[in-house]
Amino acid sequence: VACDLHGERLESLTIVELRDKMQLTPLTEVEFGGNTFGDGGIKDFVSMVGKTGMQLVVVDFTANHITDQAADELCRLIDMCHGLSELRIGQNRLAAKGVCA
């Protein structure tokens, strides 16, 4: 099951609001490209994934104002979702330092 919220202008607080809706259906793909999650939003989302036990296969965070500060959270997401085959993080502010975390 996929959830496409590409370009919906979602912010960090909206992620928490989505939690209840996302728990109703076991999602495997989430498309959040073109939003404004930022580092805090990534942290909130990864926390929610951990609490719900969601096993995502595709996650799109393209163009979400993510910086190196979110690198550890992205690594946590990879560790939690054993079947993750795509993590799209292009068009963000990740430098070599964050990518190598």
N, C-alpha and C positions, 0 to 999 in steps of 0.2 A: 504494500500500500504506500502510495506516495503523497506527500503534502507539498504543494507548490505555492510558496508565498514570495516568489521572486518580485522584487521591486515594490513591495507593499509598504515601505517606509517604517518597518518595525524597529523598535528600539529596545534597550535592555529590559525595561519594565514590562513590555508586551510579551516577552518570552515567558515570564512567570505566569502571565494570564493565559498563555497558550497551553500550559502544563495540563490542566484538567481536560481540555479538548483532546490533547495528544494521547492521554492515557486511555481514552475510550476506544481507540483503534490502534492496533499494533503496527506502527509505521516502520518501514524499512528505508524509505528515501525521504529526505527533506531538502527542499530547494529554498534557501534563504538569500540567494544572491541579490545584490542591489539594495540592501537595507542598511541600517545604521546601528547594528548591534554593538560594535566597539568591543573592547576587551572585557568590560563588565558583562555584556550580553553573552559573550562566549562562555564566561565563567558560570553564569546562571544556567545556560543551556546544558553545559556539560554536567552540572550538578543535577539538573532535572533528569538527564539520561541515566545518571547513576542511580537515582532514587526509583525510577520506573523500570530499570532493567532493560530498556529498549535496546534492541540489537540492530543498529543501522547498517545499511550496506552502502548508501550514497548520501553524502552530506555536502551541500553547496553553500559556502560562506563567501563567495566571490563578491568583491566590492562592499565590504562591511566595516571599513575603518578599523581593521584589526592591526595591532602592532606586535612587536616582540614580547610585550608583556603578556600576551595570550598564548605564547608558545607552549608553556607547560600544560595549560588546559587542553590545547589541541592534542598534545601527546597523551594526556589522560583519556581523551575521547577515543583515540586509536587503541589504547590498551583495553578499554571497556568493550568496544565493539569489535569482537574478534573477526567478524565477517566483513568488516569495512573494506570496500574495494576502491572507493573514490572519495577523496577529501579535497574539494575544490576551494582553494584559498587565494586565487589570483586576484590582482587589482586591489591589494591591501597594502599596508605599510610594514610588511615583514621584511627584515633585512637578513643577511646571511647568518647573523648571530641567532635570531629567532628560529630560522628554518633548521639550523643545526642543533637546536635544543632537543 
